[in-house]
């Protein structure tokens, strides 16, 4: 995915990594994403959390409303991806 890391993506990463105020970050996300994109993106994080807890696909689908395809995609990324979900889950674990 190195071709995805364009100067525009680097700018977005720079902005996101510099923001520490949750309200400002939310405002940016609200401007950047559609309501559907925000819901789907946050749903994927919930799916990752449940997969990491060992929940079966059926229970995850019931709890989150995610499709089997989304659950499988998140599972693949969680297990074989570049570590983003693992970092996110570890960060959430430290906060809670």
N, C-alpha and C positions, 0 to 999 in steps of 0.2 A: 504494500500500500504506500510505498514511498512516493509514488506519483500523486497521491492525495495531499501530501504535505507541501502545498503551494504557499507562496508568500501571503496569500489571503488567509489561508488556514493558520499560518504562523501568527498573523496579526490577531486573529480570533483567540488563539491560545494565549497570546501575550495579554490581551485584555482580560480574559477569564481568570488567568492565574494572578493577575494583579488585584482583583476585586475581593475584598474581605467583608464588605457590607452585604448581608443577605438580601436586604431590600433593593439595593442597587442591582445586584446580580439577578434577582427575580425580575426587575424592570427590564433589564437587557434581554433576558430569556423570553419575556412576554412580547417584546418587540421583535425578536429574532424568529421565534417559533409560532406556529399556529397552535390553537388550543389542542387540536388532535395530536400534533407532534409532541407537545409538552406531556400530554397524558400517556402517549405510547412510550416515550423515553423514560418517564418515571415508572411506568409499568414494568419495563425491562429490568430496572434495578430491583424492583420487588420480586420479579421472577428469579433473578440471580440470587437474591437473599434466600428465597425458599429452596432453590436448587442446592445451594451451599449447605442448607440445614438438612438436606437429604429427603425432602418431600417428593412424593411421586408426581408425575406430570398431571394426573387427573386432579389431584388436590390443588396443584398450582393453578391449573386452568379454572377450577371452581373459585379459588380465593381471589384471583386477579382478573379473570375474564380474558386472559391471554390465550391465543390459539396455540395448538400443538406445534405449528410451524415456528411461532415466535419463541416458545419455550425451548424447542430444539436448537434454534439459532443462538439463543442466550447460553444454553448449555455448552454448545460447541465453543463459543467465545470464552466462556468461563474456564473451560478445561484446556483449550488449545489456542486461545487468542493471545494477544500481546500483554495481558496482565491488567488491563484497565478495570475490569470488573473486580478483580481481586483487590486492587488498591482501593477502590470505592468501598467494598465491603469491609476491608480492614479499617478504613477511615471511619465508617459508620459505627463499627464495633468499638472504636476508641471513644467516640462521642457519647455512646449510650451506656 
